[in-house]
């Protein structure tokens, strides 16, 4: 199997002690490339260094809404230079998080709009976090786009999913699909075109069913592929091939 983990945070401290082993396990399980979106400006240099040490690691630079209090106007000013770097494959992780009530929504939207405009200017895709904020994300993309990208760990409705696909976006499917009770995301994974789905782990977060409380890692992506194949009644090799092509197309990766 040849898979691409379209969203994992291999640059965070959870992997500081054993990243080579984590990558080796992933490769053994058919996952050889990783899209790693940054979460704050302080991590950009470290992520850039990791991408030089591990050729299969492809960075994206952005400011995650959950870390809103860490972000400054100077970070936004510097972001355009980082996004323009040759190793950068996307703008993000960025977006809106309306689940955490202590995050200023006005400030979140201001920073997100800056990311959208940067994606328009550079032509690079967006990696978007949209937790309990899918409708507002769609509104801002319409107003400040057009652009393209992926809604990571998609959790909106089927109707919103279809609208986002029409707008040029893909949907990230990860660990939640392995939970039998996740009926809505399973329906979305079944009904939406396979040509617009990406596989992800969001490692070290969002563990697979039965592994709650454990660190997630890219080697587990195989379970996501197998579950998606089961839901769609397709051979897993077909799911792997199509989602790999989707990631290559979106992020400009060589075959």
C-alpha positions in Angstrom: 0.0 0.0 0.0 1.2 3.5 -0.8 -0.5 6.1 1.4 0.0 9.8 2.2 -0.9 11.1 5.6 -2.4 14.5 4.6 -2.4 15.9 8.2 -0.1 15.0 11.1 1.9 17.0 13.6 5.3 15.2 13.6 7.0 18.4 14.8 5.3 18.5 18.2 7.1 17.4 21.5 5.1 14.2 21.5 7.5 12.9 18.8 10.7 14.5 20.0 12.2 11.3 21.4 11.4 8.8 18.7 10.5 10.5 15.4 12.8 8.3 13.3 11.2 5.2 14.7 7.7 6.7 14.2 8.5 7.4 10.5 10.1 3.9 10.1 6.9 2.3 11.4 4.8 4.4 9.0 7.0 3.4 6.1 6.7 -0.3 7.1 2.9 0.2 6.9 2.9 1.9 3.5 2.9 5.5 4.6 5.9 7.2 3.2 4.9 10.9 2.9 3.5 13.2 5.5 1.9 16.7 5.3 2.8 18.5 8.5 1.0 21.8 9.2 2.5 24.2 11.7 0.5 25.5 14.6 2.5 28.6 15.6 5.3 30.8 14.4 7.7 29.5 17.1 7.6 26.1 15.5 8.3 27.1 11.9 12.1 26.9 12.1 12.0 23.4 13.7 9.5 22.2 11.1 11.7 23.5 8.3 14.7 21.6 9.7 12.7 18.4 10.0 11.7 18.6 6.4 15.4 18.7 5.4 16.2 15.6 7.6 13.2 13.6 6.4 12.5 13.9 2.6 9.0 12.5 2.9 7.9 15.3 5.3 6.3 18.2 3.6 5.6 21.3 5.8 2.9 23.9 5.7 3.2 27.1 7.6 0.3 28.9 9.4 -1.2 29.9 12.7 -3.6 27.5 14.3 -6.8 29.1 15.8 -6.6 27.0 19.0 -3.3 28.8 19.9 -4.7 32.2 19.3 -3.0 33.8 22.3 0.4 32.9 21.0 0.0 34.7 17.6 1.1 38.3 17.0 0.8 40.8 14.2 4.5 40.2 13.6 3.8 36.5 13.0 1.3 37.4 10.3 3.8 39.8 8.7 6.4 37.0 8.6 4.1 34.3 7.4 4.2 35.4 3.7 7.9 34.8 3.6 7.6 31.3 5.1 4.8 30.3 2.8 6.9 31.4 -0.2 9.7 29.0 0.8 10.2 26.1 -1.7 9.5 23.3 0.8 6.1 24.8 1.8 3.2 22.9 0.2 0.3 24.8 1.8 -0.9 27.6 4.0 -2.0 26.5 7.4 -3.0 25.1 9.7 -5.5 27.9 10.0 -9.2 28.4 10.4 -11.8 28.9 13.1 -12.6 27.1 16.4 -15.9 28.0 17.9 -15.9 25.0 20.3 -13.5 26.7 22.7 -15.5 29.6 24.1 -12.4 31.6 25.4 -11.0 32.2 21.9 -11.9 35.6 20.5 -13.9 35.0 17.4 -13.2 38.4 15.9 -9.4 37.9 16.2 -9.8 34.4 14.9 -11.6 35.6 11.8 -9.0 38.4 11.2 -6.1 35.9 11.2 -8.0 33.4 9.1 -8.8 36.0 6.5 -5.1 36.9 6.3 -4.4 33.2 5.5 -7.1 33.1 2.8 -5.6 36.2 1.1 -2.1 34.7 1.3 -3.4 31.5 -0.3 -5.0 33.5 -3.1 -1.8 35.5 -3.6 0.5 32.4 -3.7 -1.8 29.9 -5.3 -1.0 27.4 -2.5 -3.8 25.4 -0.9 -5.3 26.1 2.5 -5.3 23.5 5.4 -8.3 24.5 7.4 -9.4 23.7 10.9 -13.2 24.2 11.3 -14.6 23.1 14.6 -18.2 24.0 15.1 -17.5 26.7 12.5 -18.0 25.2 9.1 -20.7 27.6 8.0 -18.7 30.7 8.9 -15.6 29.2 7.2 -17.7 28.8 4.0 -18.9 32.4 4.3 -15.3 33.7 4.6 -14.0 31.6 1.8 -16.7 32.9 -0.5 -16.0 36.5 0.5 -12.3 36.4 0.4 -11.5 33.6 -2.1 -11.5 32.0 -4.5 -9.0 29.5 -3.3 -8.7 25.7 -2.7 -7.5 23.3 -0.1 -8.7 20.8 2.5 -11.0 21.0 5.5 -9.1 18.9 7.9 -10.9 16.4 10.1 -14.2 17.3 8.4 -17.1 17.5 10.8 -19.8 19.5 9.0 -22.9 18.4 7.3 -23.3 16.4 4.0 -24.8 19.5 2.4 -21.9 21.7 3.5 -19.5 19.0 2.3 -21.0 19.1 -1.2 -20.9 22.9 -1.2 -17.2 22.9 -0.2 -16.4 20.3 -2.9 -18.1 22.6 -5.5 -15.9 25.4 -4.2 -12.7 23.4 -4.9 -12.0 21.9 -1.5 -11.2 18.4 -0.3 -12.3 16.8 3.0 -9.9 15.2 5.5 -11.0 11.8 6.8 -9.3 10.4 9.9 -9.6 8.4 13.1 -13.2 9.4 13.8 -14.4 7.3 10.9 -13.2 4.1 12.7 -15.8 4.6 15.4 -19.0 2.8 14.5 -21.2 5.5 16.2 -19.7 8.3 14.0 -22.7 7.9 11.7 -22.5 11.4 10.1 -18.9 11.3 9.1 -19.3 7.8 7.8 -22.2 8.9 5.7 -20.2 11.8 4.3 -17.3 9.4 3.6 -19.6 7.1 1.7 -21.6 9.8 -0.2 -18.9 12.3 -1.2 -16.8 11.7 -4.3 -13.7 9.7 -3.5 -11.8 12.1 -5.8 -12.3 14.8 -3.0 -11.3 12.8 0.1 -7.9 12.8 1.8 -6.7 10.4 4.5 -5.2 11.8 7.7 -4.3 10.8 11.2 -3.9 14.2 12.9 -1.2 12.5 15.0 -0.6 12.6 17.9 -4.3 13.4 18.3 -7.6 11.6 17.2 -6.6 8.0 18.0 -8.4 5.1 16.3 -11.4 3.3 17.9 -10.2 1.1 20.7 -7.0 3.1 21.2 -8.4 6.0 23.1 -5.8 7.6 25.4 -2.8 6.4 23.3 -0.6 8.5 21.1 -1.7 8.4 17.5 0.9 8.1 14.7 0.9 7.9 10.9 1.4 4.1 10.8 -2.3 3.9 11.9 -3.4 5.5 8.7 -3.9 2.0 7.3 -6.9 1.6 9.5 -8.5 4.8 8.1 -8.0 3.5 4.6 -9.4 0.0 5.4 -12.5 1.5 7.1 -13.2 3.9 4.2 -12.8 1.0 1.8 -15.3 -1.1 3.9 -17.8 1.8 4.0 -17.6 2.3 0.3 -17.5 -1.4 -0.6 -14.3 -0.9 -2.5 -10.9 -2.7 -2.6 -8.6 -0.9 -0.1 -5.9 -0.6 -2.8 -8.4 1.5 -4.9 -9.0 3.8 -1.9 -5.3 4.1 -1.3 -4.5 4.9 -4.9 -7.2 7.5 -5.3 -6.6 9.3 -2.0 -2.8 9.3 -2.8 -3.5 10.9 -6.2 -5.8 13.5 -4.5 -3.0 14.5 -2.1 -0.5 14.7 -4.9 -2.8 16.9 -6.9 -3.7 19.2 -4.0 -0.2 19.7 -2.6 1.8 19.6 -5.8 3.7 16.4 -4.9 5.6 14.3 -7.4 4.2 10.9 -8.1 
